[in-house]
Amino acid sequence: MRVRQRFATALRDGRLMRAWAAPAWLAATLSDATSAAAQPAPGIAPLNYFLHAAGPAAAPTMYLGWMLTALAVAVSSLVAVLLFAAIVRRRPGADPATQHADSGGVAWIYIGTGVSSVVLFMALAYVLMTLETVAAPARQPNLTITVTAYDWWWKVSYSDAPDPARNFVTANEIHIPVGEPVKIELQSADVVHAFWVPQLAGKTQTIPGQINQQWIEADRPGTYRGQCSQFCGAQHAHMAFEVVAQSAQDFDAWRRAQGQAAQPVSGADATAGQKLFGERCAGCHTVRGTDALGTQAPDLTHLDSRRLLAAGALTNTPGHQLDWIRHAQRIKPDSLMPSIALSAADAAALSAYLSTLH
């Protein structure tokens, strides 16, 4: 923890990491591969995360990544060719007169140093131009979303200062309108994490005690995978989320639905399930419109409207909901969600209640 705190103190500008999103693909791919080995993989293929941009905050960094990759390949190839030439030139049995004819070698060093300096300066200029391009959107965002990183999930808060009734909290799923820049305020509740949606923007650290900002914008409707890309503990690989880009009409409809409280339940099973939820789950989870007001775990008011469970570890089906409740520590060891033993009757009742949270 002390090392993490020192690292957090050293990183005071989260935006600086945005331009380097593409070269960091290997860590995320390996993390997803580890995740896939342990659980079903409901997300998009890892290669799609960074090879394709879907917004103006991501395209410049994608092009920068390709440019830096091409530059690295070109330099490595040139060095390999020169090294091979030197080995051939110095091979045993070669003509001694040829081996010692190196009077022009220093000139080549001067030429190589000069060319390298120019190329590196041009690359630096391109990097700085890219940083400037992605620093701020072309127009002021009308929507601000606060994302708080936890071990190991994401709290997503929508706020509307003129109308507090439109404020609500969800988890692990962010909805945005297509073609509109969205301001993301990033916080951390525990350690350093990193918010990264490669197809929409570069990465930005979430640091305890500090609010960092970034912006995202989607050019077209779709679901875009996000991932924590800063190692944050045992379940770092299972700390994913999704950004759902929708038309303005669909986004407004989703926002109105999410702002509503949970509907009253009816039926013996659902009523029994709500009572069981209040006894075993309400200390950590919130369901708006009920007595469940916990704040240490995801808000479940509209649980069934989400596509994934457990920060991307499972698809959101009734069977996976019960599997998560019963075997949370098997699915995500060391997470704060305990495994809960349920009888057949309790499982049926709880499943009936959860099915009303849509």
C-alpha positions as CSV (number, residue, x, y, z in Angstrom):
1,M,0.0,0.0,0.0
2,R,2.8,2.4,0.8
3,V,4.4,1.8,-2.6
4,R,1.0,2.5,-4.3
5,Q,0.6,5.7,-2.3
6,R,4.0,6.9,-3.3
7,F,3.2,6.1,-6.9
8,A,-0.1,8.0,-6.7
9,T,1.7,11.0,-5.4
10,A,4.1,10.9,-8.3
11,L,1.3,10.8,-10.9
12,R,-0.3,14.2,-10.8
13,D,-1.4,14.5,-14.4
14,G,-3.6,11.5,-15.4
15,R,-4.1,13.0,-18.9
16,L,-0.4,12.5,-19.7
17,M,-1.0,8.7,-20.2
18,R,-3.7,9.2,-22.9
19,A,-1.3,9.4,-25.8
20,W,0.3,6.1,-24.9
21,A,-2.8,3.9,-25.0
22,A,-2.0,1.8,-28.0
23,P,1.5,0.6,-27.1
24,A,0.0,-0.7,-23.8
25,W,-2.1,-3.3,-25.6
26,L,0.0,-6.3,-24.4
27,A,-0.9,-5.9,-20.7
28,A,-4.6,-5.6,-21.4
29,T,-4.5,-8.6,-23.8
30,L,-2.7,-10.8,-21.2
31,S,-5.1,-9.7,-18.5
32,D,-8.1,-10.6,-20.7
33,A,-6.5,-13.9,-21.5
34,T,-6.1,-14.7,-17.8
35,S,-9.7,-13.7,-17.3
36,A,-10.9,-15.9,-20.1
37,A,-9.1,-18.9,-18.7
38,A,-11.0,-18.6,-15.4
39,Q,-14.4,-17.5,-16.6
40,P,-16.7,-17.2,-19.7
41,A,-15.5,-14.3,-21.8
42,P,-18.6,-12.2,-22.7
43,G,-16.7,-9.2,-24.1
44,I,-15.2,-8.3,-27.4
45,A,-12.1,-9.9,-28.8
46,P,-9.1,-8.1,-27.2
47,L,-7.5,-7.1,-30.5
48,N,-10.6,-5.0,-31.4
49,Y,-9.9,-2.8,-28.3
50,F,-7.1,-0.8,-29.8
51,L,-6.9,-1.6,-33.5
52,H,-10.1,0.4,-34.3
53,A,-11.0,3.9,-33.1
54,A,-14.7,4.9,-32.8
55,G,-14.4,8.5,-31.6
56,P,-12.4,11.7,-31.9
57,A,-10.6,11.2,-28.6
58,A,-9.3,7.8,-29.7
59,A,-8.4,8.2,-33.4
60,P,-5.3,10.5,-32.8
61,T,-3.8,8.1,-30.3
62,M,-4.5,5.1,-32.5
63,Y,-2.6,6.8,-35.4
64,L,0.2,7.8,-33.0
65,G,0.5,4.2,-31.8
66,W,0.8,3.0,-35.4
67,M,3.4,5.6,-36.2
68,L,5.5,4.8,-33.1
69,T,5.2,1.0,-34.0
70,A,6.3,1.6,-37.5
71,L,9.2,3.8,-36.3
72,A,10.3,1.1,-33.8
73,V,10.1,-1.6,-36.5
74,A,12.1,0.5,-39.0
75,V,14.8,1.3,-36.5
76,S,15.1,-2.3,-35.3
77,S,15.3,-3.5,-38.9
78,L,18.0,-1.0,-39.7
79,V,20.0,-1.9,-36.6
80,A,19.7,-5.6,-37.5
81,V,20.9,-5.0,-41.1
82,L,23.9,-3.0,-39.9
83,L,24.8,-5.6,-37.3
84,F,24.6,-8.4,-39.8
85,A,26.8,-6.3,-42.2
86,A,29.3,-5.7,-39.4
87,I,29.4,-9.5,-38.6
88,V,30.0,-10.4,-42.2
89,R,32.6,-7.7,-42.6
90,R,34.5,-9.0,-39.5
91,R,34.1,-12.7,-40.2
92,P,37.2,-14.9,-39.6
93,G,39.5,-15.3,-42.6
94,A,38.5,-11.9,-44.1
95,D,41.2,-9.8,-45.8
96,P,43.0,-7.9,-43.0
97,A,43.3,-4.9,-45.3
98,T,39.6,-4.8,-45.6
99,Q,39.1,-5.3,-41.8
100,H,41.2,-2.3,-41.0
101,A,39.8,0.0,-43.6
102,D,37.6,1.9,-41.1
103,S,38.7,5.4,-41.6
104,G,35.1,6.4,-42.6
105,G,33.5,4.8,-39.6
106,V,33.3,7.9,-37.5
107,A,31.5,9.7,-40.3
108,W,28.8,7.1,-40.3
109,I,28.4,7.6,-36.5
110,Y,27.9,11.3,-37.1
111,I,25.4,10.7,-39.9
112,G,23.4,8.2,-37.8
113,T,23.3,10.4,-34.8
114,G,22.1,13.3,-36.8
115,V,19.4,11.4,-38.6
116,S,18.2,9.8,-35.3
117,S,18.1,13.2,-33.6
118,V,15.9,14.6,-36.4
119,V,13.6,11.6,-36.4
120,L,13.2,11.6,-32.7
121,F,12.5,15.3,-32.6
122,M,9.8,14.9,-35.2
123,A,8.3,12.0,-33.2
124,L,8.3,14.2,-30.1
125,A,6.6,17.0,-32.0
126,Y,3.9,14.5,-33.2
127,V,3.4,13.2,-29.6
128,L,2.9,16.8,-28.3
129,M,0.5,17.6,-31.1
130,T,-1.5,14.4,-30.3
131,L,-1.6,15.4,-26.6
132,E,-2.9,18.8,-27.5
133,T,-5.5,17.3,-29.8
134,V,-7.0,14.9,-27.2
135,A,-6.7,17.3,-24.3
136,A,-10.2,18.8,-24.7
137,P,-13.2,18.2,-27.0
138,A,-14.1,20.6,-29.8
139,R,-17.1,21.8,-27.8
140,Q,-18.1,21.9,-24.2
141,P,-19.7,18.7,-23.0
142,N,-23.3,18.9,-21.8
143,L,-23.1,15.6,-19.8
144,T,-20.7,14.9,-16.9
145,I,-20.4,11.4,-15.5
146,T,-18.5,10.6,-12.3
147,V,-16.8,7.2,-12.3
148,T,-15.4,5.9,-9.0
149,A,-13.1,2.9,-9.1
150,Y,-13.3,0.3,-6.4
151,D,-11.5,-3.1,-5.9
152,W,-12.8,-4.4,-8.3
153,W,-15.7,-2.7,-10.0
154,W,-16.8,0.8,-11.2
155,K,-19.4,3.1,-9.7
156,V,-21.1,5.3,-12.3
157,S,-22.9,8.4,-11.1
158,Y,-25.1,10.6,-13.3
159,S,-25.9,14.0,-12.0
160,D,-28.1,16.9,-13.2
161,A,-27.7,20.0,-11.1
162,P,-30.9,21.8,-12.2
163,D,-33.0,18.7,-11.6
164,P,-31.7,16.5,-8.7
165,A,-34.5,14.0,-9.4
166,R,-32.6,13.0,-12.5
167,N,-29.6,11.9,-10.4
168,F,-28.9,8.2,-10.1
169,V,-26.1,5.7,-9.7
170,T,-25.4,2.5,-11.6
171,A,-22.4,0.2,-12.0
172,N,-20.0,-1.2,-14.6
173,E,-22.0,0.2,-17.5
174,I,-21.9,3.7,-18.9
175,H,-24.4,5.0,-21.4
176,I,-23.6,8.0,-23.6
177,P,-25.4,9.7,-26.5
178,V,-23.7,9.3,-29.9
179,G,-21.9,12.3,-31.4
180,E,-21.8,14.2,-28.1
181,P,-18.6,14.7,-26.0
182,V,-19.0,13.5,-22.5
183,K,-16.9,14.6,-19.6
184,I,-15.7,11.8,-17.2
185,E,-14.6,12.7,-13.7
186,L,-12.5,9.9,-12.3
187,Q,-12.0,9.1,-8.6
188,S,-10.7,6.1,-6.7
189,A,-12.1,4.7,-3.4
190,D,-9.0,2.6,-2.6
191,V,-5.9,2.3,-4.8
192,V,-4.6,3.5,-8.1
193,H,-6.7,2.2,-11.1
194,A,-6.8,3.3,-14.7
195,F,-9.9,4.0,-16.8
196,W,-9.4,2.8,-20.4
197,V,-11.8,2.5,-23.3
198,P,-9.4,2.0,-26.1
199,Q,-11.9,2.6,-28.9
200,L,-13.1,5.9,-27.4
201,A,-10.1,7.4,-25.6
202,G,-6.7,6.8,-24.0
203,K,-6.2,5.8,-20.4
204,T,-6.4,8.0,-17.3
205,Q,-5.4,7.1,-13.8
206,T,-7.9,7.1,-10.9
207,I,-5.9,8.2,-7.8
208,P,-7.1,8.3,-4.2
209,G,-7.7,11.8,-3.0
210,Q,-7.6,13.3,-6.5
211,I,-10.1,13.9,-9.3
212,N,-8.8,13.4,-12.8
213,Q,-10.7,14.1,-15.9
214,Q,-11.0,12.9,-19.5
215,W,-13.6,13.0,-22.2
216,I,-15.0,10.4,-24.5
217,E,-17.2,10.6,-27.6
218,A,-18.6,7.8,-29.9
219,D,-19.0,8.4,-33.6
220,R,-21.6,5.6,-33.9
221,P,-23.9,3.5,-31.8
222,G,-22.3,0.4,-30.2
223,T,-21.0,-1.3,-27.1
224,Y,-17.3,-0.5,-26.3
225,R,-15.3,-2.5,-23.9
226,G,-13.4,-0.8,-21.1
227,Q,-10.8,-2.2,-18.7
228,C,-8.7,-1.2,-15.7
229,S,-5.2,-1.1,-17.1
230,Q,-3.3,-0.3,-13.9
231,F,-2.5,-3.3,-11.8
232,C,-4.7,-3.0,-8.7
233,G,-4.7,-6.4,-7.0
234,A,-5.8,-9.9,-7.3
235,Q,-8.8,-9.3,-9.5
236,H,-7.4,-6.6,-11.7
237,A,-8.1,-8.8,-14.8
238,H,-11.8,-9.0,-13.7
239,M,-12.3,-5.2,-13.6
240,A,-14.0,-4.5,-16.9
241,F,-16.9,-2.3,-17.9
242,E,-18.8,-1.3,-21.0
243,V,-19.7,2.0,-22.6
244,V,-23.0,1.8,-24.6
245,A,-23.3,4.6,-27.2
246,Q,-27.0,5.3,-28.2
247,S,-29.0,7.7,-30.2
248,A,-30.1,10.8,-28.3
249,Q,-33.7,9.4,-28.1
250,D,-32.6,6.0,-26.8
251,F,-30.2,7.6,-24.3
252,D,-32.9,9.9,-22.9
253,A,-35.3,6.9,-22.6
254,W,-32.6,4.9,-20.8
255,R,-31.8,7.8,-18.5
256,R,-35.5,8.3,-17.5
257,A,-35.8,4.6,-16.8
258,Q,-32.7,4.5,-14.7
259,G,-33.8,7.4,-12.6
260,Q,-36.9,5.7,-11.5
261,A,-37.1,3.7,-8.2
262,A,-37.6,-0.1,-8.2
263,Q,-41.1,-1.2,-8.8
264,P,-43.1,-2.7,-5.9
265,V,-43.0,-6.5,-5.9
266,S,-45.9,-8.8,-6.0
267,G,-46.2,-12.5,-5.6
268,A,-45.2,-14.8,-2.8
269,D,-41.7,-15.7,-4.2
270,A,-40.7,-12.2,-5.1
271,T,-41.9,-10.9,-1.7
272,A,-40.0,-13.6,0.1
273,G,-36.9,-12.8,-2.1
274,Q,-37.1,-9.1,-1.2
275,K,-37.2,-9.9,2.5
276,L,-34.2,-12.2,2.0
277,F,-32.4,-9.5,0.1
278,G,-33.0,-7.1,2.9
279,E,-31.6,-9.5,5.5
280,R,-28.5,-10.6,3.6
281,C,-27.7,-8.0,0.9
282,A,-29.0,-4.6,2.0
283,G,-26.0,-3.8,4.1
284,C,-23.9,-3.4,1.0
285,H,-26.2,-2.9,-1.9
286,T,-28.8,-0.2,-2.7
287,V,-32.2,-0.7,-4.3
288,R,-33.8,2.7,-4.6
289,G,-37.4,2.7,-3.4
290,T,-36.7,0.1,-0.7
291,D,-35.0,-0.1,2.6
292,A,-31.8,-1.4,1.0
293,L,-29.4,1.6,1.2
294,G,-25.9,0.0,1.3
295,T,-23.1,2.0,-0.4
296,Q,-20.2,-0.4,-0.4
297,A,-21.3,-2.4,-3.4
298,P,-23.0,-1.8,-6.8
299,D,-26.4,-0.2,-6.9
300,L,-28.8,-2.9,-8.0
301,T,-32.0,-0.9,-8.6
302,H,-32.0,-1.8,-12.3
303,L,-29.8,-4.9,-12.3
304,D,-31.6,-6.7,-15.1
305,S,-31.0,-3.8,-17.5
306,R,-27.3,-4.6,-17.6
307,R,-25.6,-7.0,-20.0
308,L,-22.8,-8.2,-17.7
309,L,-22.3,-9.1,-14.0
310,A,-19.4,-8.7,-11.6
311,A,-17.5,-6.1,-13.6
312,G,-17.5,-8.1,-16.8
313,A,-16.8,-11.6,-15.3
314,L,-20.2,-13.1,-16.3
315,T,-23.1,-12.4,-18.6
316,N,-26.2,-11.2,-16.8
317,T,-28.5,-14.2,-16.7
318,P,-30.7,-15.5,-13.9
319,G,-28.4,-18.6,-13.6
320,H,-25.2,-16.5,-13.5
321,Q,-26.8,-14.1,-10.9
322,L,-27.4,-17.1,-8.5
323,D,-23.9,-18.5,-9.4
324,W,-22.4,-15.2,-8.5
325,I,-24.3,-15.0,-5.2
326,R,-23.4,-18.5,-4.2
327,H,-19.8,-18.6,-5.5
328,A,-18.5,-15.1,-5.6
329,Q,-15.2,-16.0,-3.9
330,R,-14.6,-18.8,-6.5
331,I,-15.4,-16.5,-9.4
332,K,-13.5,-13.4,-8.0
333,P,-11.3,-14.5,-5.1
334,D,-10.4,-11.8,-2.6
335,S,-13.3,-9.6,-3.7
336,L,-15.5,-8.0,-1.0
337,M,-18.5,-10.0,-2.2
338,P,-18.9,-13.1,0.1
339,S,-20.2,-16.4,-1.1
340,I,-23.7,-16.9,0.3
341,A,-25.1,-20.3,1.0
342,L,-28.7,-20.6,-0.3
343,S,-31.3,-23.3,0.0
344,A,-33.3,-24.2,-3.0
345,A,-36.3,-22.3,-1.7
346,D,-34.1,-19.2,-0.9
347,A,-32.5,-19.3,-4.3
348,A,-35.9,-19.5,-6.1
349,A,-37.2,-16.6,-4.0
350,L,-34.1,-14.4,-4.5
351,S,-34.1,-15.1,-8.2
352,A,-37.8,-14.1,-8.4
353,Y,-37.0,-10.8,-6.7
354,L,-33.9,-10.0,-8.8
355,S,-36.0,-10.5,-11.9
356,T,-38.1,-7.5,-10.9
357,L,-35.1,-5.2,-10.9
358,H,-35.3,-4.2,-14.6
